[in-house]
């Protein structure tokens, strides 16, 4: 009989690959509907990481079987595919050109009594804190590399599977929401400029991309320079919460992860020029994705362990994957 934790990992792995297949199908369909194309030369950026991970996966599956190393290689392949397809889907989502909802998002913030200017001014007046938040904000992508490595060395391979599934599901959901609720961000609002006005260098680098996508003009995606285009919900918020959850069972990094990712979330309205409702929506999506990842393997966690030498059985004690 398959051990509960092995069955859970298998369930998660199959679910992740199914999710990746669905995201790939949506990516192809989205590009076909919007006329988006990928620059062939930019595909070369994927050769080295996929080659290294593929060889590692094969080596530790056949030549030198090691479930942990194989699991880490598989996890990295899955995370890389999730991020690639998710980002490409976000380009297609923006090219769908549904009406922008910036006014509605701002109205929600104001209805909640949130003083955006007061928030920005507070951190602008505390430069050290502001700079620390900026650094935290830009750790999103590096943490998608660091967190799996931490989980590997902590022997938390089941949590790695959960984390990968939750990340993929939340990114997929965020993109689907952004199709019908696209937004430019608060860049123009924060600079006090009318929408469409020329932006200072370094501000709103994603906005020209969004505007070109929404114009219907031919667009060639380069996989080596893809930008994050999602506003509502905030995927930075989602990622930060997933990182905290994934590393919570690793005492050596628990509080560092909490501090770093709390800073990432606090920076989201500032550096990411997000509305506060974007952050709130990101929290909801993250919690739902975590819940789905846990429930995914709950049946496997209740399976009995193999009979001991005495022939008796004991309730499974391992948690879900």
Backbone torsions as a table, in degrees:
resi	resn	phi	psi	omega
1	UNK	NA	140.1	179.7
2	UNK	-72.0	133.9	179.5
3	UNK	-63.1	150.8	-177.9
4	UNK	-55.6	-44.7	-176.3
5	UNK	-69.6	-31.7	177.1
6	UNK	-69.0	-41.7	177.7
7	UNK	-63.1	-38.7	179.6
8	UNK	-64.3	-43.9	178.9
9	UNK	-61.6	-42.1	-179.8
10	UNK	-62.5	-42.4	178.0
11	UNK	-61.1	-46.7	179.7
12	UNK	-62.9	-44.7	-178.0
13	UNK	-60.3	-45.3	179.0
14	UNK	-63.1	-41.4	-179.7
15	UNK	-64.3	-39.7	180.0
16	UNK	-65.6	-44.6	180.0
17	UNK	-65.3	-36.3	176.1
18	UNK	-64.3	-43.4	179.0
19	UNK	-62.0	-41.9	178.7
20	UNK	-63.2	-40.2	178.3
21	UNK	-62.8	-41.2	178.5
22	UNK	-65.1	-43.2	178.7
23	UNK	-63.0	-39.1	177.9
24	UNK	-63.2	-42.1	179.3
25	UNK	-64.1	-42.1	177.8
26	UNK	-65.0	-36.4	178.7
27	UNK	-63.2	-48.3	179.6
28	UNK	-61.9	-45.2	-180.0
29	UNK	-64.2	-42.3	179.8
30	UNK	-62.8	-42.3	179.2
31	UNK	-66.8	-37.8	179.4
32	UNK	-66.0	-39.9	-178.8
33	UNK	-70.0	-34.2	-174.2
34	UNK	-102.4	-6.6	179.6
35	UNK	78.4	13.8	178.8
36	UNK	-72.0	145.9	177.8
37	UNK	-132.3	156.7	177.6
38	UNK	-103.3	132.9	176.9
39	UNK	-66.9	117.2	-176.7
40	UNK	-55.6	-38.0	-177.6
41	UNK	-63.5	-28.3	-177.5
42	UNK	-73.9	-13.9	179.4
43	UNK	-67.5	-20.5	-177.5
44	UNK	-64.1	-23.2	-179.6
45	UNK	-65.1	-19.3	-178.0
46	UNK	-91.8	-11.6	-173.7
47	UNK	-62.6	-50.7	-175.3
48	UNK	-64.6	-53.3	-178.6
49	UNK	-60.5	-41.1	-179.5
50	UNK	-70.4	-34.5	178.3
51	UNK	-65.6	-46.6	-179.5
52	UNK	-63.6	-47.5	-178.9
53	UNK	-66.2	-39.2	179.9
54	UNK	-64.7	-44.1	178.7
55	UNK	-64.5	-43.1	178.6
56	UNK	-61.5	-44.9	179.2
57	UNK	-58.8	-47.8	-179.3
58	UNK	-65.8	-44.1	-176.9
59	UNK	-60.2	-46.2	-176.2
60	UNK	-89.4	6.1	171.3
61	UNK	-100.5	-28.2	-173.5
62	UNK	-123.1	-57.6	-173.8
63	UNK	-70.9	-50.3	179.1
64	UNK	-128.4	76.6	-175.0
65	UNK	-52.7	122.4	177.5
66	UNK	-149.1	107.0	-173.8
67	UNK	-61.4	-36.2	-177.6
68	UNK	-69.0	-48.5	-178.9
69	UNK	-65.6	-42.0	176.6
70	UNK	-60.1	-42.6	-179.9
71	UNK	-63.7	-37.7	178.4
72	UNK	-67.8	-42.5	179.0
73	UNK	-62.5	-44.0	178.1
74	UNK	-62.6	-41.7	179.6
75	UNK	-61.1	-42.4	179.4
76	UNK	-66.1	-40.1	176.9
77	UNK	-60.3	-44.7	-179.0
78	UNK	-64.5	-45.1	180.0
79	UNK	-62.6	-42.3	-179.9
80	UNK	-62.4	-43.9	179.1
81	UNK	-65.4	-41.2	178.4
82	UNK	-58.9	-46.5	-178.1
83	UNK	-68.0	-38.9	-180.0
84	UNK	-65.8	-53.1	-178.3
85	UNK	-65.8	-38.8	179.2
86	UNK	-61.8	-43.2	-179.9
87	UNK	-67.9	-41.9	177.9
88	UNK	-63.5	-38.8	176.6
89	UNK	-61.7	-35.5	-179.4
90	UNK	-66.0	-33.7	176.1
91	UNK	-65.8	-44.7	178.3
92	UNK	-64.7	-36.2	179.2
93	UNK	-61.2	-44.7	179.6
94	UNK	-67.3	-32.6	-179.7
95	UNK	-71.9	-13.2	176.8
96	UNK	-67.2	-22.7	172.6
97	UNK	61.6	39.3	169.9
98	UNK	-67.6	156.7	-179.0
99	UNK	-57.3	138.1	177.9
100	UNK	-66.7	145.3	-176.6
101	UNK	-116.2	24.3	-179.8
102	UNK	-57.9	-43.3	-178.9
103	UNK	-61.4	-40.8	-179.8
104	UNK	-67.5	-41.1	179.6
105	UNK	-65.2	-42.2	177.3
106	UNK	-63.8	-39.4	179.8
107	UNK	-63.3	-36.2	177.9
108	UNK	-66.0	-45.3	177.2
109	UNK	-56.4	-46.2	-177.8
110	UNK	-67.6	-37.0	178.4
111	UNK	-65.2	-28.1	178.3
112	UNK	-81.7	-3.2	178.5
113	UNK	77.8	21.4	-178.8
114	UNK	-83.1	126.2	178.2
115	UNK	-96.8	95.5	-175.9
116	UNK	-62.9	-41.8	-178.2
117	UNK	-62.6	-39.8	178.6
118	UNK	-62.3	-40.8	179.0
119	UNK	-63.4	-48.0	-179.5
120	UNK	-64.2	-42.8	-178.1
121	UNK	-65.4	-35.0	179.7
122	UNK	-60.6	-48.7	-178.3
123	UNK	-74.3	-29.1	175.3
124	UNK	-65.3	-29.4	178.9
125	UNK	-84.8	-3.2	177.5
126	UNK	-127.0	81.8	-169.7
127	UNK	-62.1	-40.2	-179.4
128	UNK	-62.4	-44.1	178.6
129	UNK	-65.3	-42.0	178.6
130	UNK	-59.3	-46.5	-178.7
131	UNK	-65.4	-35.4	177.9
132	UNK	-65.7	-38.7	178.8
133	UNK	-67.7	-37.0	177.6
134	UNK	-60.6	-45.6	178.5
135	UNK	-62.0	-42.6	-179.9
136	UNK	-62.1	-40.0	-177.0
137	UNK	-59.8	-38.5	-175.6
138	UNK	-86.6	13.3	175.2
139	UNK	-92.6	1.7	-176.5
140	UNK	-54.7	-58.5	-176.9
141	UNK	-67.0	-44.1	176.2
142	UNK	-56.7	-33.5	-179.2
143	UNK	-69.7	-22.9	174.9
144	UNK	-69.7	-14.2	173.1
145	UNK	-96.1	-45.1	-174.3
146	UNK	-68.8	-43.8	-175.7
147	UNK	-60.2	-46.9	176.0
148	UNK	-59.3	-36.9	178.5
149	UNK	-65.2	-42.6	177.9
150	UNK	-60.5	-44.7	-179.6
151	UNK	-65.2	-34.7	177.8
152	UNK	-63.5	-50.7	-178.1
153	UNK	-69.8	-23.7	177.0
154	UNK	-87.7	3.4	-179.2
155	UNK	57.5	40.8	179.0
156	UNK	-109.0	56.3	-175.0
157	UNK	-69.4	-31.5	176.3
158	UNK	-65.5	-41.4	178.8
159	UNK	-66.4	-33.1	177.2
160	UNK	-61.0	-42.2	178.0
161	UNK	-63.7	-43.9	177.9
162	UNK	-60.9	-46.7	-178.7
163	UNK	-58.9	-44.9	-178.7
164	UNK	-62.7	-44.2	179.3
165	UNK	-64.3	-44.9	-179.2
166	UNK	-62.8	-40.5	179.3
167	UNK	-64.0	-45.0	-179.8
168	UNK	-65.5	-44.6	-178.9
169	UNK	-64.2	-42.7	-178.5
170	UNK	-68.8	-37.5	177.9
171	UNK	-67.5	-42.0	177.3
172	UNK	-59.7	-46.7	-179.8
173	UNK	-63.8	-40.9	-179.8
174	UNK	-61.7	-42.6	179.5
175	UNK	-65.3	-43.4	179.6
176	UNK	-60.3	-41.1	178.1
177	UNK	-64.8	-39.5	-176.4
178	UNK	-69.3	-18.6	177.0
179	UNK	-60.9	-47.3	-176.2
180	UNK	-95.6	-9.6	179.1
181	UNK	-131.8	58.9	179.8
182	UNK	-74.7	151.4	178.7
183	UNK	-150.2	155.6	-179.0
184	UNK	-86.8	-25.0	-173.8
185	UNK	105.2	-179.8	-175.9
186	UNK	-93.3	15.3	-174.2
187	UNK	-56.0	-51.9	-179.6
188	UNK	-63.4	-41.4	179.8
189	UNK	-60.5	-47.0	-176.8
190	UNK	-67.8	-30.3	179.5
191	UNK	-88.4	-6.6	-178.8
192	UNK	69.0	33.0	-178.2
193	UNK	-113.8	150.1	174.9
194	UNK	-69.3	149.0	179.5
195	UNK	-59.3	130.4	-179.0
196	UNK	97.1	-8.6	179.1
197	UNK	-70.8	154.9	176.7
198	UNK	-59.7	137.0	-178.3
199	UNK	-102.0	144.7	175.5
200	UNK	-59.9	153.0	-179.5
201	UNK	-59.6	133.8	178.6
202	UNK	92.9	-7.7	179.7
203	UNK	-105.4	136.9	175.1
204	UNK	54.8	48.4	-176.6
205	UNK	-63.6	-21.8	-179.5
206	UNK	-83.0	-17.8	-173.0
207	UNK	-64.7	-44.8	176.5
208	UNK	-58.7	-33.6	178.3
209	UNK	-66.5	-46.0	178.9
210	UNK	-60.7	-44.4	-178.1
211	UNK	-64.3	-39.1	178.0
212	UNK	-67.2	-41.3	178.6
213	UNK	-61.9	-41.9	-177.4
214	UNK	-74.7	-17.4	-179.7
215	UNK	-75.4	-18.0	-178.2
216	UNK	85.4	1.0	178.8
217	UNK	-69.7	154.0	178.1
218	UNK	-55.7	138.2	-177.2
219	UNK	-136.9	131.1	-180.0
220	UNK	-112.1	113.6	179.7
221	UNK	-79.8	135.0	173.2
222	UNK	-109.1	118.6	-175.8
223	UNK	-68.4	-15.3	179.3
224	UNK	-90.8	-3.3	-179.9
225	UNK	-137.7	28.0	-179.6
226	UNK	-66.2	139.0	179.3
227	UNK	-107.6	152.7	173.4
228	UNK	-75.9	124.8	-176.0
229	UNK	-113.5	-4.1	-173.5
230	UNK	-79.9	132.7	177.0
231	UNK	-111.0	-54.7	-177.5
232	UNK	-120.4	122.1	-9.3
233	UNK	-72.3	171.3	-179.7
234	UNK	-82.2	114.0	179.2
235	UNK	-74.4	-23.6	173.8
236	UNK	-62.7	-41.2	177.3
237	UNK	-64.3	-44.8	178.8
238	UNK	-58.7	-49.0	-179.6
239	UNK	-59.4	-43.9	-179.0
240	UNK	-59.6	-44.2	-179.8
241	UNK	-67.5	-37.5	177.9
242	UNK	-66.6	-36.9	178.2
243	UNK	-65.0	-43.4	179.1
244	UNK	-61.2	-47.5	-179.3
245	UNK	-63.1	-43.8	-176.3
246	UNK	-64.0	-35.1	-175.4
247	UNK	-98.6	3.4	-174.0
248	UNK	-63.8	-28.5	-179.8
249	UNK	-87.0	7.4	178.5
250	UNK	-112.2	93.1	-173.5
251	UNK	-54.1	-32.8	-175.5
252	UNK	-64.6	-26.5	-176.6
253	UNK	-122.3	-0.7	-173.8
254	UNK	-53.8	-53.2	-173.8
255	UNK	-76.7	-31.0	174.1
256	UNK	-64.1	-44.5	179.0
257	UNK	-62.9	-42.6	179.7
258	UNK	-61.8	-45.0	-178.6
259	UNK	-65.9	-47.8	-178.7
260	UNK	-60.5	-45.7	-174.9
261	UNK	-80.1	-24.4	170.2
262	UNK	-64.1	-41.0	176.1
263	UNK	-63.5	-38.1	178.3
264	UNK	-61.0	-44.0	-180.0
265	UNK	-66.3	-42.9	178.9
266	UNK	-62.1	-30.8	-178.4
267	UNK	-79.7	-16.4	-174.0
268	UNK	-57.5	-44.2	177.5
269	UNK	-70.3	-21.0	-175.9
270	UNK	-91.5	-68.2	-176.7
271	UNK	-71.7	-40.5	-179.0
272	UNK	-82.7	-3.4	-178.6
273	UNK	46.0	49.2	178.4
274	UNK	-96.8	150.9	168.0
275	UNK	-72.1	156.0	-179.8
276	UNK	-67.9	-28.8	177.8
277	UNK	-68.3	-25.9	174.8
278	UNK	-61.4	-42.3	179.9
279	UNK	-65.4	-45.5	179.7
280	UNK	-60.3	-43.7	179.0
281	UNK	-65.2	-36.6	177.6
282	UNK	-62.9	-38.9	177.9
283	UNK	-61.7	-44.1	-179.8
284	UNK	-62.6	-46.9	-179.3
285	UNK	-62.2	-42.1	-179.8
286	UNK	-61.6	-45.4	-179.3
287	UNK	-65.3	-38.8	178.3
288	UNK	-66.9	-38.4	179.2
289	UNK	-66.7	-41.2	177.4
290	UNK	-63.5	-44.1	179.4
291	UNK	-59.9	-43.3	179.7
292	UNK	-64.4	-40.4	-179.9
293	UNK	-64.5	-38.6	179.1
294	UNK	-70.2	-44.9	-179.3
295	UNK	-66.1	-27.3	-177.6
296	UNK	-55.2	-38.9	-175.8
297	UNK	-110.4	8.3	-179.0
298	UNK	-57.8	-42.6	178.3
299	UNK	-59.7	-39.1	-179.4
300	UNK	-64.8	-32.8	-177.5
301	UNK	-70.3	-16.5	-178.3
302	UNK	-94.8	-1.7	179.9
303	UNK	-67.1	146.3	177.3
304	UNK	-71.4	151.9	175.2
305	UNK	-73.1	160.1	174.5
306	UNK	-59.3	151.4	-178.7
307	UNK	-59.7	139.0	177.5
308	UNK	-77.5	-177.7	-177.3
309	UNK	-60.2	-28.5	-178.6
310	UNK	-80.0	-7.9	-179.4
311	UNK	89.7	-1.2	179.4
312	UNK	-88.4	163.9	177.2
313	UNK	-117.7	156.1	179.1
314	UNK	-131.8	149.5	179.0
315	UNK	-61.8	144.1	178.2
316	UNK	-66.1	136.0	179.0
317	UNK	-107.2	-14.8	-179.0
318	UNK	-73.2	144.0	179.9
319	UNK	-78.7	180.0	177.6
320	UNK	-66.0	161.1	-174.9
321	UNK	-64.8	NA	NA
